[in-house]
Amino acid sequence: MKYNFECLNNTMMGMTYEEVEEAVKDHAIVLFPVGVVEAHGPHLPLGTDIFAALNQALEIKRYFEAEGGKCVVAPPFYFGGTQAMTRQFAGTFTSSLEIIVDSVSDILESLDRFGFQKTVFLNAHGDGLQMM
């Protein structure tokens, strides 16, 4: 099986640390896609939420940069919370609210340590736990 990681190469994961430093100097906005890996019925992949958030981030990045703005896409946050009925299906991952808050706080602290000033969340998961 051949994998295509091109979409992730357009995130900070495909950047060098020097490119991240340059983005900070350019006052780039961070686009932070969040979602969860969960069942969406037999017709959709488990990654539907994160694929949607990541694609939204990449589209916003393209548009923003075409208008002369600077932004970067943070690595997607995959492991959110699921209270919905999807918990019962194989392949649905969930984390506690405490873990989600701690993990996202750590990520935001890292972005702050790098020097980024603005972060925009793109949440494609509608579960109440994720929205808190």
C-alpha positions in Angstrom: 0.0 0.0 0.0 1.3 3.4 -0.9 0.6 6.4 1.4 0.4 10.0 0.4 1.5 12.3 3.2 1.5 15.4 1.0 -1.2 17.1 3.1 0.8 16.6 6.3 3.9 18.0 4.5 1.9 21.3 4.2 1.7 21.4 8.0 4.5 22.3 10.5 5.4 18.6 10.4 6.9 19.2 6.9 8.8 22.2 8.0 12.3 22.5 9.4 12.8 24.4 12.7 14.4 27.2 10.7 11.2 27.6 8.6 9.2 27.7 11.8 11.5 30.4 13.2 11.0 32.4 10.0 7.2 32.0 10.3 7.3 33.4 13.8 9.4 36.4 12.6 6.8 36.9 9.9 4.0 37.0 12.6 2.3 34.0 11.0 -1.0 32.9 12.4 -1.2 29.2 13.5 -4.2 27.2 12.2 -4.8 24.3 14.6 -7.0 21.5 13.2 -8.7 19.4 15.8 -11.0 16.4 15.6 -11.3 12.8 16.8 -10.8 9.4 15.2 -14.2 7.8 15.4 -16.7 5.7 13.5 -19.0 7.6 11.1 -20.9 4.7 9.9 -19.8 2.0 7.4 -19.5 4.5 4.5 -16.9 7.0 5.9 -13.4 6.6 7.3 -12.6 6.9 10.9 -10.5 10.0 10.2 -13.4 12.0 8.7 -13.4 14.7 11.4 -9.7 15.3 11.3 -9.6 15.1 7.5 -12.3 17.8 7.4 -10.4 20.1 9.9 -7.1 19.6 8.2 -8.5 20.3 4.7 -10.3 23.5 6.1 -6.9 24.6 7.5 -5.1 24.0 4.2 -7.8 25.8 2.2 -7.6 28.8 4.6 -3.8 28.8 4.4 -3.9 28.9 0.6 -6.5 31.7 0.6 -4.8 33.7 3.3 -1.4 33.4 1.7 -2.8 34.4 -1.7 -3.9 37.6 0.0 -0.4 38.2 1.3 -1.0 36.8 4.8 1.3 34.5 6.7 0.1 31.3 8.4 1.2 27.8 9.3 -0.9 24.7 10.0 -0.1 23.0 13.3 0.1 19.2 13.5 -3.5 18.0 13.8 -4.9 17.0 17.2 -6.5 13.6 16.7 -7.5 12.4 20.1 -10.5 14.4 21.3 -13.5 13.4 23.3 -16.4 11.2 22.3 -19.5 10.9 24.4 -21.7 10.0 21.5 -22.9 6.5 20.5 -19.9 6.0 18.3 -17.9 5.0 21.4 -19.2 1.5 21.0 -17.6 1.0 17.5 -14.2 -0.4 16.9 -11.7 2.3 15.9 -13.3 5.1 17.9 -10.7 6.7 20.2 -11.6 8.9 23.1 -9.9 10.9 25.8 -11.1 12.3 29.0 -11.7 16.0 29.3 -8.7 16.4 31.6 -6.4 14.7 29.1 -7.8 16.9 26.2 -7.4 20.1 28.2 -3.9 19.1 29.4 -2.8 18.1 25.9 -4.1 21.1 24.1 -2.6 23.4 26.8 0.8 21.7 26.3 0.5 22.3 22.5 -0.5 25.9 23.0 2.4 26.4 25.5 4.8 25.0 22.8 3.4 27.4 20.2 3.9 30.2 22.6 7.4 29.1 23.4 8.2 29.1 19.7 7.0 32.7 19.6 3.6 32.5 17.8 1.1 35.1 18.9 -2.2 33.9 17.4 -3.7 30.5 17.1 -7.1 29.7 15.4 -8.8 26.4 16.2 -10.6 24.5 13.4 -12.7 21.9 15.1 -14.6 19.4 12.9 -15.9 17.3 15.7 -19.3 18.2 17.2 -19.4 16.1 20.3 -20.2 18.2 23.5 -17.1 17.0 25.2 -15.0 18.4 22.4 -16.8 21.7 22.4 -16.2 22.5 26.1 
